[in-house]
């Protein structure tokens, strides 16, 4: 017998956003500046506009995200009180979003649904529970 289990459920195809995010009322989108400023994040924000969901875009994520970005993300997530957190981008955005979502669960009792929409291939961050966050004061 062969079995390969990673933990997360992976959805693919044109109806994936509809299936996974249709019940969202308030979404906290975590991405990087390029995805935001280039308009690529509209892939997600246009969907939320279509279903009438409120959203906030947190794009203060840089390559090798640091503890300061995660702390700021937690603060903004808490202020917005989202029911869904969406990571949109590559490994850095995904790692930052995972950290924001996980830590906020203990700090502000955040029970938001967590969804990852990877835009790159190679890091595998979307299928792992681990994140790489930089502590710039210690390097």
C-alpha positions in Angstrom: 0.0 0.0 0.0 1.2 3.5 -0.8 0.1 6.6 1.2 1.2 10.2 1.1 -0.2 12.5 3.7 0.7 16.1 4.4 -2.2 17.3 6.4 -3.7 20.2 4.5 -6.5 19.8 2.0 -5.5 21.0 -1.5 -8.2 22.4 -3.7 -7.6 23.1 -7.4 -9.6 24.4 -10.3 -11.9 27.2 -11.3 -14.4 26.7 -8.5 -11.9 26.5 -5.7 -12.4 30.1 -4.4 -16.2 29.6 -4.4 -16.0 26.3 -2.6 -13.5 27.4 0.1 -14.3 31.1 0.7 -18.0 31.6 -0.2 -19.0 31.9 3.5 -16.5 34.6 4.3 -17.8 37.8 5.9 -14.5 39.5 6.8 -11.2 38.5 5.3 -7.6 39.5 6.3 -5.4 39.1 3.2 -1.7 38.7 3.8 0.6 39.3 0.8 3.7 41.2 -0.2 4.0 44.7 -1.6 4.6 43.5 -5.2 1.4 41.4 -5.2 -0.5 44.4 -3.8 0.9 47.2 -5.8 0.9 45.2 -9.1 -2.8 44.5 -8.6 -2.3 40.7 -8.6 -4.1 40.6 -5.2 -7.3 41.5 -7.1 -7.6 37.8 -7.9 -8.7 37.4 -4.2 -10.1 40.9 -3.5 -12.4 40.8 -6.6 -13.9 37.6 -5.3 -14.6 39.1 -1.9 -16.2 42.1 -3.7 -18.4 39.7 -5.7 -19.7 37.9 -2.6 -20.0 41.1 -0.5 -17.3 40.3 2.0 -15.3 43.0 3.7 -11.5 42.6 3.5 -8.3 44.2 4.6 -5.0 43.8 2.7 -1.9 43.5 4.9 1.1 43.8 2.5 3.9 44.7 4.9 5.6 41.4 4.2 9.1 41.4 2.9 11.4 38.6 1.8 12.4 36.6 4.9 9.6 38.2 7.0 10.5 39.3 10.5 9.0 39.3 13.9 8.0 43.0 13.6 5.9 42.3 10.5 4.2 39.4 12.3 3.5 41.5 15.3 2.0 44.3 13.2 -0.1 41.7 11.3 -1.4 40.3 14.6 -2.3 43.8 15.7 -4.2 44.6 12.4 -5.9 41.2 12.4 -7.2 41.8 15.9 -8.4 45.3 15.0 -10.3 43.9 12.0 -11.7 40.8 13.7 -11.7 38.7 10.5 -13.4 35.3 10.2 -10.9 34.3 7.4 -7.2 34.8 6.9 -5.9 34.4 3.4 -2.2 34.0 2.5 -1.7 35.1 -1.1 1.8 34.9 -2.6 5.0 33.1 -2.3 6.8 31.5 0.7 7.4 34.8 2.6 3.8 35.9 2.5 2.6 32.4 3.4 5.1 32.1 6.3 4.1 35.5 7.6 0.4 34.6 7.3 0.9 31.3 9.1 2.7 33.0 11.9 0.1 35.8 12.2 -2.8 33.3 12.2 -1.2 30.8 14.6 0.1 33.3 17.2 -3.1 35.3 17.1 -5.0 32.2 18.0 -3.3 32.2 21.4 -3.0 36.0 21.8 -6.5 37.2 20.7 -8.4 33.9 20.6 -8.6 34.2 16.8 -10.6 31.4 15.3 -10.4 32.6 11.7 -10.4 30.0 8.9 -6.9 29.9 7.3 -6.5 29.6 3.5 -3.4 29.7 1.4 -3.3 30.7 -2.2 0.3 30.1 -3.5 1.5 32.1 -6.5 4.9 30.4 -6.8 6.1 26.9 -6.9 9.1 25.6 -5.0 9.0 26.6 -1.4 6.3 24.1 -0.3 5.2 26.5 2.4 1.6 25.9 1.5 1.8 22.3 2.6 3.7 22.6 5.8 2.8 23.9 9.2 6.2 25.4 9.7 7.3 29.0 9.0 10.6 30.8 8.8 10.5 34.2 10.6 13.6 36.4 11.0 14.6 38.0 14.3 16.7 40.9 12.9 18.0 41.8 16.4 19.6 38.4 16.8 21.3 38.1 13.4 
